[in-house]
Amino acid sequence: MKKTMVAAAATILAGSAWAQSAVTLYGVADAGLEFVNRQAGNGDKVYRVQSGGALTGSRWGLRGAEDLGNGLKGIFVLESGFGIDDGRAGDRLFGRQAYVGLETPQGTVTLGRQQTPMYDFALQYDPMAAASSYSIYGMDSDFGSRADNAIKYRGQSGGLTVSGLYSFGYDGRSGVNGEVPGQWKVGREYALGLNYAMGAFAVGAVFDQKNGDTVASRNSHDQRASIAGSYAFGPARVFGGYRWQHLGFTTAVGNGTAHLGWIGASYQLTPAASLSGAVYYQDNRGTSADPWMLSAGGNYALSKRTSLYLNMAYALNKTDRSRGYMSQVSVNGDGQVLAGDNQFGASIGMRHRF
């Protein structure tokens, strides 16, 4: 009898060891003192405590994994944004990420609301690391995009990484939310990303297309393609990239085609201190109203989890009087600047990761 009980207990324990699981609570608390001029409406200056400052959005999340054996893992992520300046939750409970998936030796497949390959690409090739402000996000917000109702694959072999995403309705809050019976193009998004990294060198490319989010606009599309690279020289890394866009939803800006280019660098001054800077330029075809943005920042790590930072940017907007069009790029990427006006913003803040 004792032998039987011991054998049963051993079997249970062996099964528990085989299917080990873990759930991790993680997050970022980030706040900065910010100054931005030329605000939309009356053009006044604003001084404020800004959640996310100019570095990373404040968030908390749960990340879990279960070892299923034979190289398989069940995984999930639930990530929620919040405003540390006022304690408010984001507009969705898990608006940053919410997915479940399977990790295999051949790659990872996930289902839910996820970062697009465009976002993954910007995190690696934007000199300002696709920060929530004062980065490439100010020139093109799709470099920080997420997609609802999406299936995503990511696989790696040596230095090559391949990713792909298909969404049946990329924004559940707009239009008719995709997934319309008989209208499979409504709200559709698909993207493909390739990245190769070897030693100090890295190069990547990404393509993304979105269809209109209503039945009437389902055949219109917004296309983007981008290529970029970086190279490290000791403590320094230089970046350069290009993005082509054709906006089929409207041709209000020139002829709907735009070219965005950027260069920049980062430098690790000491193990604790780093600097970064970038120049972005967009050529809106069919108009001379072509904006620039210059960004710079510094970060000092007090520990592995806590750091202080200073980021700033200057957006130069242009006016095409012959066509009656003015560019409206803001340093925060929110359009909160008077059309045609230049804008300066700066933020000094603190970030803690847990």
Beta strands, then each sheet from edge to edge (+ up, - down):
strand 1: 21-36
strand 2: 46-51
strand 3: 59-69
strand 4: 72-81
strand 5: 97-104
strand 6: 107-115
strand 7: 146-157
strand 8: 160-167
strand 9: 189-198
strand 10: 201-211
strand 11: 221-233
strand 12: 236-247
strand 13: 257-268
strand 14: 273-284
strand 15: 292-301
strand 16: 306-316
strand 17: 319-320
strand 18: 325-326
strand 19: 343-353
sheet 1: 2+ 1- 3+ 4- 5+ 6- 7+ 8- 9+ 10- 11+ 12- 13+ 14- 15+ 16- 19+
sheet 2: 17+ 18-
end
